[in-house]
């Protein structure tokens, strides 16, 4: 939960780097909350089958849009890529696969153009470049 809240605290921070752990825990909590809100929407009757979303789910999706883009950009920065690579997700199927691959590969060791390696924060020193 701390990773999710930490990403929300950096609401619109597109600079810096995000570890895999930060990105995937954020994604996990967004999915869990979305599923719960979808169930609540269906039970309360606020679900719209035509748009395949409900009132609460739609509001939550809007609320996490900017933090999701920000943590995605920071994750790409951690791999040495620009945040603009998020736009490849607009290509059906192939774009999503490419982004998933980028999100699961390990960090660039040491400092890159986007800042120091976040694995070096709070303990171990970053690997030399």
Secondary structure, DSSP 8 states (H G I E B T S, - for coil): -HHHHHHHHTTT--SS---HHHHHHHHHHHHHHHHHHHHHHHHHT-EETTTTEEHHHHHHHHHTHHHHHHHHHHHHHHTT--GGGGGGGGSTTHHHHHHHHHHHS---SS-BTTBS-GGGTTSS-----
